Amino acid sequence: METGHVPDAFTPTRSAFSSGFAPGSGMKELRFVFQCTLGVLGIVCAAALAHRFGWLLPAALLIDLAIVVLTAWLGGFWQALAVSLSAILVHTAFNARGRILQAAADPASSVTLVAFVLIALVVSRLSAHVRRTATEAESWGRQMSDLYEFTRRTLAMNLNIEPGQQLADLVQEIFSLEAVVIFDADLHQTYQAGYWRQDPQELAQSVYYFENSDDDPASGLGRRVLRLGNVPIGSLIVRGDTTPLTNNTIASLIATTFDRYRAFANESQIETERRTEQLRSTVLDSLAHAYKTPLTAIRVASTGLGEMGKLSPAQAELVSLIDEQAAVLNELTTRLLTTARLDAGEVSLQAEPVGVRSLVDDVVAGLKDRLASMKVAIHIEDEDLELKCDRQLIGSLLTQYIDNACKYSLYGTTISIRVTRSKSETIFSVHSFGPEIPTADRERIFDRFYRSANASHRAAGTGIGLAVAKRAAQMHGGQVWVSSSQSEGTTFFAAIPAAVLQRS
Amino acid sequence: MNMSESEIRILLVDDESAIRRALRPPLTELGFEVVEAIRGEEALQLLRTGTFDAVLLDINMPGIGGIETLRRIRSFAPRLPVLMLTVRDAEEEKVRALDEGADDYITKPFSVRELIARVRTAVRRVRAPSRAEDAPIEIGDIRLSPAQKRVTRRGQAVHLTRKEYGILHCLMSHAGRPVSNAELLTTVWGAEYREEVEYLRTFVRQLRKKIEDDPSSPAYLLTDVYVGYRFVDAEMLQDQAAIVTQDPDQPPLEPVPQPLPEQQKP
């Protein structure tokens, strides 16, 4: 996942450089001096013993060599060097009292010194190597277990809330870092843990924008761009004792967790929406059904009164008003019912070959009352045109378009119904002259319950019908749109593909 | 209007008391005798003990429901006029009811006038002296003679193809009653064509051009949207004429006695 150019050594950045002789903390200097002193003391003791018991020089040198080797193994090269020097000086001092100053000039001492130094060098190198290997193995094991722990914890993370802060805290805690900052580019949020002297938000964003992944051993900073595939989605900066490889792994895990969170959030949102929609449809459906009975009773009662025929003209007028309004309520209820069913996906597409001519005729016949005072022109490109579709749904769509045209067209203008066929689809259109539909509304008038601000004063409507039309077209894999201008009038279109696919 | 109905006795079956309460006064006032039942089971009991001229049967009822009630009624009373009360959006129910032998259906919310017209048509059909198979049928300007397979309109011969004649014959011999698409297709084309509704539509369109004055707004051959077709009977035609010639200043309380029982869905 990471493409950062980082060295693949698996040693903690800073501890690798702090081993051996390095002027660092006082503790280390103290230890250095202590080791030297101990070595020199050993040399002096050995020389004193050799002198006292009159050992041969080689025996004394052998003891000195042992001390030098020991110092080199346990301490280091520089300590061993100091001990070697002291050994030469001490022996010269004991062998030739008062001629210390000449000792350095003695070629035998120089040869001995060089030999000691060489041995010290080899032994200290060997020792350092062995020790480093041991430390590496131990550090490797510790980091593996940290990474394992981190992976486990991110997998168990609660994804109902944004994971950024949880991740920052977790990284700091598990890898014992001084400070962590994570930048989520998608939400444009930074999450930090630990103390930052600089503004961590700025740091993290610059890493994201300049896409620089690197490690700075001196400051202990590790910078990583978080990526999903090749796409940068944020950044991570850590300060503390980690390795480049660990930083890479942490960055991958964070990126994956962000991705999981997004998938999770998306899924639960879709699920919530689906449930809400289903609930709304169920409520609408049962409401609409519950309305039918009282409406029937009202209609039967009002028309019954009329039929009994003992009413004064005023009474008859009121009774017919009741009847009329009950019919309006009924129409509304029916529409709600239809849209609720369409939305709930209860209506399945029943595609059959439908003659376009007979379909249009039926729809127009169904709207006879409404169209009585209107001029209607029907243009069908091909009288024998057949379309494989759900007759009822496409009928609803056309009815809605024509009904809409009736509502908004200017008095005395003609409503034109047109059916044309292209290679891959059949296009129904209904044109009328009326007020222009504002551009902003042209998409939204197909949304349920949406009504154009200037339409609300002109005609009765529920804001349901066009939503039904849209849904009907969508179920056929088709689409709806509208064009409108003051001079050209308004045309509603529906394109139904020739090869209808089953859509829920 | 006053046909010699000498009191029609109706069994009204609906679980909704509001509808029963609303229907009883006008029906009684207009000379019908109304007996109420709340459920299909109760209706079946009443039908075994009493005699009725027609049944108004709600489709959606708790218990055995309207369709099953209809089926059981048909098992002992094949000719008793049964009219189903249904709601819009229930086309399949309507077709099933017709298949099970219902005489007609009425969509809620209906008007009293519509209901009475339907009941009278159904009762009249049963009471009419049975017609010989070959006897000519004459409704309005249209006359069909099965013996010669001849159709005339205002005395002029109308040339029909065999299928067109088949459709017309089937519809006219059931005048006033809705005939489902499947029934028409089975009768005229054969059982294997019962799904081919588009055939039927094409032929009906041709047929209308030959027998109707205005094929786009038919007066004889009416569409029961999503269900089937029906041919008007003589009384329905008279009612239509009465309304057309009515004083325009006095609009009728009801629009038209439902030439199209179903309006197109929105």
Boltz contact constraints between the chains, C-beta under 6 A:
constraints:
  - contact:
      token1: [A, 292]
      token2: [B, 87]
      max_distance: 6.0
  - contact:
      token1: [A, 292]
      token2: [B, 108]
      max_distance: 6.0
  - contact:
      token1: [A, 293]
      token2: [B, 16]
      max_distance: 6.0
  - contact:
      token1: [A, 295]
      token2: [B, 109]
      max_distance: 6.0
  - contact:
      token1: [A, 296]
      token2: [B, 19]
      max_distance: 6.0
  - contact:
      token1: [A, 296]
      token2: [B, 108]
      max_distance: 6.0
  - contact:
      token1: [A, 296]
      token2: [B, 109]
      max_distance: 6.0
  - contact:
      token1: [A, 297]
      token2: [B, 18]
      max_distance: 6.0
  - contact:
      token1: [A, 297]
      token2: [B, 19]
      max_distance: 6.0
  - contact:
      token1: [A, 297]
      token2: [B, 22]
      max_distance: 6.0
  - contact:
      token1: [A, 299]
      token2: [B, 109]
      max_distance: 6.0
  - contact:
      token1: [A, 299]
      token2: [B, 111]
      max_distance: 6.0
  - contact:
      token1: [A, 300]
      token2: [B, 22]
      max_distance: 6.0
  - contact:
      token1: [A, 300]
      token2: [B, 23]
      max_distance: 6.0
  - contact:
      token1: [A, 300]
      token2: [B, 112]
      max_distance: 6.0
  - contact:
      token1: [A, 301]
      token2: [B, 22]
      max_distance: 6.0
  - contact:
      token1: [A, 303]
      token2: [B, 111]
      max_distance: 6.0
  - contact:
      token1: [A, 303]
      token2: [B, 112]
      max_distance: 6.0
  - contact:
      token1: [A, 304]
      token2: [B, 26]
      max_distance: 6.0
  - contact:
      token1: [A, 304]
      token2: [B, 112]
      max_distance: 6.0
  - contact:
      token1: [A, 306]
      token2: [B, 253]
      max_distance: 6.0
  - contact:
      token1: [A, 307]
      token2: [B, 26]
      max_distance: 6.0
  - contact:
      token1: [A, 307]
      token2: [B, 112]
      max_distance: 6.0
  - contact:
      token1: [A, 307]
      token2: [B, 113]
      max_distance: 6.0
  - contact:
      token1: [A, 308]
      token2: [B, 26]
      max_distance: 6.0
  - contact:
      token1: [A, 308]
      token2: [B, 29]
      max_distance: 6.0
  - contact:
      token1: [A, 320]
      token2: [B, 253]
      max_distance: 6.0
  - contact:
      token1: [A, 330]
      token2: [B, 109]
      max_distance: 6.0
  - contact:
      token1: [A, 334]
      token2: [B, 88]
      max_distance: 6.0
  - contact:
      token1: [A, 335]
      token2: [B, 266]
      max_distance: 6.0
  - contact:
      token1: [A, 353]
      token2: [B, 198]
      max_distance: 6.0
  - contact:
      token1: [A, 355]
      token2: [B, 198]
      max_distance: 6.0
  - contact:
      token1: [A, 355]
      token2: [B, 201]
      max_distance: 6.0
  - contact:
      token1: [A, 358]
      token2: [B, 201]
      max_distance: 6.0
  - contact:
      token1: [A, 358]
      token2: [B, 205]
      max_distance: 6.0
  - contact:
      token1: [A, 363]
      token2: [B, 264]
      max_distance: 6.0
  - contact:
      token1: [A, 366]
      token2: [B, 263]
      max_distance: 6.0
  - contact:
      token1: [A, 366]
      token2: [B, 264]
      max_distance: 6.0
  - contact:
      token1: [A, 395]
      token2: [B, 264]
      max_distance: 6.0
  - contact:
      token1: [A, 396]
      token2: [B, 265]
      max_distance: 6.0
  - contact:
      token1: [A, 399]
      token2: [B, 264]
      max_distance: 6.0
  - contact:
      token1: [A, 399]
      token2: [B, 266]
      max_distance: 6.0
  - contact:
      token1: [A, 465]
      token2: [B, 266]
      max_distance: 6.0
